[in-house]
Amino acid sequence: MFSALFSFLGGSVFRMVWGEVSAWFTKKQDHSHELDRMHLQADLDAAQHARNIESIRVQAELGVKTIAVQAEADIGKLEVEGWVAAVKATTLVTGIKFVDGWNATIRPGVATWAVLMITASEFKWIVLSEFAASVASAALGIYLADRSLGKRGK
């Protein structure tokens, strides 16, 4: 009887028990592998989300910076156009001899004054305020720009 019991347990039952234990280990490994895969996928999804958010942020910043740079360029263009218009206005002939004579002498006179003031300031003979230095520089700039633009036919 012992041998029959041993044969019964050694034959079918042992294979059944071993099959169940083996299946349990396999399922445990599969479950562990699936959990690891899910954690890895969650990490990859989080990293992808972070990259997407960063990309959106950078695109938004670039859009804002592009608009700001474009606005600064437009302002600079308007300033240059205004400067050119102011320089051109200094050479308009009115047809009134007194006014035209005044315009012909005032620009060289103001330019000479500006050169003298800037030179005296550089040699420390006088002290120019920031405003006076700006006015002298602007006056000299208008005269020089007028001469330069006049030579180029503008």
Residue pairs with C-beta under 8 A, 6 or more apart in sequence:
83 145
84 145
84 149
84 154
86 142
87 142
87 145
87 146
87 149
88 149
88 154
90 103
90 107
90 142
90 146
91 103
91 146
91 150
92 103
93 100
94 100
94 103
107 142
107 143
107 146
108 143
110 139
110 143
111 139
111 140
111 143
111 144
113 136
113 139
114 136
114 137
114 139
114 140
114 143
115 140
117 126
117 128
117 132
117 133
117 136
118 128
118 133
118 136
118 137
118 140
120 126
121 127
121 128
121 133
128 136
